[in-house]
Each structure stands twice: as C-alpha cells, then as structure tokens.
C-alpha cells in the first residue's frame, strides 16, 4: 500500500522588501547633489580663470607689441613694404636649431620636404630646348650663416671642363644678393667635379674675370636624379634681396639651354626678397619668455620674425609650482591613501592635462589663423583652439604692431590651458576629498541610525511574534522598552496589548474548567434530587406498578449523566495540565508501552484491526508512561472514529535522537484550514449528525499537551491513495 | 443506636438532598450551612461521621479548616470531603489533613451511602475481635475485608475506602489484569482515566513508604493494572 504524504504547508511567496534602511539610504542619496554643485562651481571657476587667462594673454601680446611699435629700423630692412610676397621668389630663412653639415645631404635639414620649394617650368627664366631641369630649394638660418640647399633633377650633369676657362658653359648655379648697402653681388657656382663647390664672384662687366668667392662654401653631390648643392653664405654680407637660378647645359662646353630660378639674378630690380628671423626682435622677445607663453612675431606676410618659448611649457600664468611633499609627508598614511586610492579614483572622472600633446607644426614661412589675419588688419583678437591630437586646449592672442599708423606685423602669444586645468583638478581633488569624507561620515551616521532604528523595530516585531504562537496563544511576556521615543511608545503599547491579551487568553483557557466547576454544583443539585426521587419512586412502585414517572426520571438521569461527562471532559485538560506540572519523568521502554497499548486496543475495539510496524524491540524513553498511554488513547480514539476500512496502522521508528510515532487511518481527509488548529482546545471536525457521545474537541488538545510535556510535536497530514490521515508524533529522546 | 451524620454544605438543595437520602437510610442527619454554626455544634457534641464541602460561602478553604479542627478533637472520627473541586491538588491536601475519603459531587447517592456504611462498618469492626474468615493473604499482603484494613509485611497501610476497594479488587485475583472500568465498578466511583491513574499512584506511594522495593501493582499499558503476587515477583521472604 503506497502511502503518499503530501505536505500541505503553504509556501510563502517571496516579496521584495523595501526596508527602512533602504529608504533612508535612498533619501541620503540626495547628498550626491552636493558634489554635483561643487563640480559645477569648479567649472564656473575654470570659466572665469580662462577668461582671465585670455585677458592676460592679450595683455602680454599688447605689451610686446607696444615694445615693437614705431621701431621702424626693426622692420625697414625687411621686405615688409611689399604688398604681397611671391612664393619661391620671396624667400624665408627658417631658423635652424642644429648646425648643418655641408655634405650635400638634406638629412640634417628639419622637415626638408615640407619646407622646400619646388621650382619647375613656371619659374623658368628662358628655355631653348624642352625643359630637362627642375629643383627643390630650402633656405635656413643658423648662427651667422644663411644656408641654402638645392636638390636638382637634371638628365645630364655637365661639369666644367678641366681646362675650360668659362664658368658658364656647364651646369651652374647663379646666386645674387644685395649687401647691406643694397649693392648687387653676383656669384656663379660652377664645379669641375663633385665635392667642395667653387664659387666665383662676377660683375656687371662681362670682361671682368670671375674671382673666387671663398666665403661661399658648400658641397656638390651627385645623385641618381641629378645633383645636390648645399651651401652657406655669411649673413653679414647679405642684404634683404636674393635670387638664384640654375642653368642647364646638356653638352660639354655647350651653352645653357634653359634656366630655372627664384628670380633673374642678373638685375637688382628683379631680385626677390629674403627674410631671416630678426635677431633684434628676437632679443626683445627673449625678454618676454618668462611669461610661460609661446610668443611669435610675424610680419605682415605672416612670416615669423622671431619666436620664443615653446607651447609645451606655455601653461599660462596659472601654472602653479607643484609643491614637492617632504619625505615625512610621503610616508604619512593620508598621502599614501591619496596616491594609491583616491587619485586613481578621481582621475576616472578628471583628465590630467597632457604634457606631451602633439600640435601642428607651424610653417614659420606663413603662420595661419583668423586671429593673425584680424591682427594684421589692425584688430587684436584671441581665439581658442584644440591641438591637433585634441589633447590640449590652446589659447592664442594676436596683437598688431603699428608703424606710422600702418600695421607692419603682429605679436602672437599662445598658451595652453594646462595651468588652469591643473588648478581646476587640484580644486576638484580637494573638493572630492572633502565631499567623500562628508558623505562617508554622513552615510555611516545614516546607516548606524537606520540600523539602530530597524534593529529596534525588528527586535520589537520578533518579540511580538514570539509572544504569540501559531495558535494565537501568548507564549512569552514582552519586556517594555525604556526609551522615551516613538518606538519606545510602540513597544510599551505592544506590551500592554500583549499583557491584556494574555489575561484574556488565560480567562478563555481557564473558562472550561471554571465553567465545569460552577456547573457542578447545580448539576449535583439536579442529580441528587433525581436520585432521591428515584429512590422514593422505587419504594412507591413496590406498592403500585406505575412505571410512567419512573421512565421520565431515568431519562432525566441519563441526560444529567451525559452533562456530567461533558463537564468532566471539559476540565480534563486543566486537570492534566496541573498533573503534568507535578509529574516526574522516568525511564521506561516505549516499545513495551506502545505494543501493550496496541494489544489493548485490539481488545477494546475488537472489530478494528491494528497493526504495529516497527523494527525496534526496545526503545528507552524518558517520560511519563501513563501520559504516553493517554496520548495514544486520544490519537487512536480519533483514528478509530475516522477509519473507514477499520484498519489502523501504527508505526514506531527512531531517527537519530528523534522518536517518530505515526498513526494512520484511511478515511476522510482533513480540511486544510484546520491543519494548524486541529490540536487546539475545543476544535472538532466531526459532522454534527454523527455524534453518539459528546465531543468537545479536547482529545487532540490533550494529546498536544502531553507531547509538549515531552518537548515533542504533534501534527496531522493528509495522505492520498488511499485517502486518509496520518498523525505524526515526534518526541526527542533527550528531553530533559 | 442510630448513627449521627453531620453535613456541612453551603448549597441548601444539595445539603437537603444528601440529608434526605441518608435519613431514609436510617441515619440521624444534622445539616450546617457554614463553618461557624458547624463549629459551635461540634464543640457541644461530635457526630459519628462528617461530610464536608471545601468551599463554604466566602471561605474558600473553610472545609479544610474545619477538617483540621475535627481531626484535632478526634483521631478516629470518619471525615468525608464531598466537593465540586476535582483537581489533584485539593484531593491530596484533603487526604493529607486527615480526611478518610475525598469524593467529588458527581458521585451517585448509592455510591455515597455505600461508602458511608463501609466507613461505619470499618469502625465497628475495630471494636470486634479479629476473625480469620475475613482475612485473605496474598504473599506479603494481608487483607481484612471486615475491618477494611491492609497490611504489607505485617505493617498496616492507611488507605481510604476507595483505595482499599481498588487494592482489594486487584489483589483478589493476582495476575489478572483489571481494566479501569472494572476497577471503577469495584471501587464504586465513576471518574475519568486519569483519576484512576492518580489513585494507583497514591496507593503505590503508600506501599513504598513501608517497602521501598514494592512493585506488586503492575501497569499493563493499554489494558489496566494487575497485582503480582510475591511468588511471581520472586521477592518474597516468606
């Protein structure tokens, strides 16, 4: 027979709990507004600082421009009077930072390919044959020399013949420039072989013999495409006009078939200009280099006359010196904590201004920018821009330089905002640290407070829950809180309520006993009266055989006996409780008791079949055997009444320290709503019509009392297939 | 000579009912409604038997007080508590202060009169010489059904009438199991199972006072009790 026992305990559905602590935390999250405001404030500060920086920068530019106003001599030897400059003709000598080795190689020329100008047929001076010549040229200035580099592509390189007197019947370079007195000096570079160049000075007069010009030095290098010429000219011999041209000769001792050059080198008027960074202006600008700015002075053709400072070190006046912490400070816990934890955290949000940003490389020949254009029109202007790699923000200001009411140039000052950003970062670091401290403290306080409150409330709710058990009885007293707040009030009113409930419960529990006690006297009155009456009737009936009134007396007696039985049953539980409190536990063999009882029940309920299933032969148990028997009586009595197939199974087993006694009968199932309260006082599920003798629903209540006395539990479960009920009594072996 | 019975009971109806039935049995009955009138009357003359209620009007333990006073006056006066209180505590207290029996009010009148006559018979039997025909001996147990006394190893055991009838019923057929209903019939009480259990417990205690190893009353779980004779027991020294 398969007995399926279904657990009927309802599983409590899990619901999300939004506790007090969570609520308080949510409320305290408004604290996060404070750092946001701080952050906004710092941003505002940065804005003002930037504005200030802009003003300062314009001021710097103006100051420098003021120093350069009306200083004609700084500009008059330049090509500044030209309305415009012509690329290739008007040359710009880049400031070189390294010495140049005259070897015909351009590898020591910085960014040669971008700075060199390409000369081809547009710059041709004459051609009798199709052009077979072009070249690139770059001009630079280093120390006291002007350096020129030419990369010539020529299909046929013709050197001067060893015995040739002429210096022009071969491939040659014509170089002309004015001196300080604006006198034209003409030179021809005409080599017999690659290597050191041979420079000759020539004059207007064709009859004059060319004279060697050793101050022009250089190197002639043959290349696969043609040849390279690298040469230098001392600056002191150089005016501000220059022209060079290459003459191509395609056969030995031939005549030039074509020529390409910056300008016609033979006439003074046709010469182009040359601009080299001005040492005088540079000297003035140098005085400004302590401003943490990058400074440029340009002429009206956007060509750089002087520059000072580098943008990488130009962080502006806000560039604060980082105070190096002392060794003691470095060892301090706070410093370590800040370095190891806080700063990495902050710089998840903040960006450190990069010291190594990449900016576009200025073409000193032609500085670009709206602000420069505006300044050269006579209007000071500043502008913000990002560096090419978008890492740093650059502020540049341009201020015009006036000479005789004409704009002759402009001062451009540039700075990065790194200084301000560093300042802002430091302010934010401080702000974050303070806010973090405040919030940590605040959150801790909040959590502590919330924990305290919620633990008090939980404690209270636990107490309240413990005070009343599942059956609604008061099991423990509550201790009122002494604190003088709302929770204390709640605790006190709870205690009062529980105490009142406990009194009421006690009244209810003792009611049956009191009722039976109170009823006993009037019943005794009725009973004794009836008995007296019966005795009199008996005596009278011996005289005449009138049995009518006798019948009524008997019926009344039956009724009163039943009433008496009810009263006895009612007080049974109370009496049992009193008895149990005085009962001492003894060790006895539970198996003997159970098997004896089962044999006894077989006799009492002879038409039922009882079967005891157990593997045990002895089971020592510490308890009260009489009460265990009483417990069994009640449970068996219950099982017998509900049994349909007149078969009752009793199972006794031991599991670890737990004895389990199962009494099963097949019959109607328990209603689910009665599961918990079945073992309560005055609870009965018997159908009203079936009652042959009075039932008060005290039997299983008594069973529970006895189980509780032995620290055990009793429960009833429905089993299916066949339907029925199993009462499970579990008793711990160690129940002292 | 008619026996005089005093009933101290605050409930007039019960008091008169008991009085009537006892009078019809040929006893002379005096009734008292409270302790004061009863004490006054008992100071003048003691009755042959007293039936007491515990609670007398406002006095919760009036019956106990009266019982103590009577016991002080006479050691042999039979005193019966007839009360509505059915708890163990009151029973034990009542018997301890010297009552001969403790009955609850649900006892039927014939049972009550049987007890009363048994008490008188026991009293009278004390005045008569011991006759062997009423004495039965089972092991160490000697029962005098005339005097309603029991001795164990020749030492008398002071039992109430109910207890005597219980022991008598058990020891009459040693080895036979008597169930609770049989015991109730024999001892002329009608109580619930737990009252029988407490009676048996009290009897065991009384025997154990004399003989620590007493274990002749065996509980047969699920059926009842049985008397184990000393021979079965194997502990006889006779």
Interface residues (C-beta under 8 A of the other chain):
Chain A: X517 X520 X521 X523 X524 X525 X527 X528 X529 X531 X532 X535 X564 X567 X568 X569 X571 X572 X574 X575 X576 X578 X579 X582 X592 X593 X594 X596 X597 X598 X599 X600 X601 X603 X625 X626 X629 X630 X632 X633
Chain B: X11 X13 X14 X17 X18 X20 X21 X24 X84 X85 X86 X87 X88 X89 X104 X105 X106 X108 X109 X110 X191 X192 X193 X194 X197 X198 X219 X220 X221 X222 X223
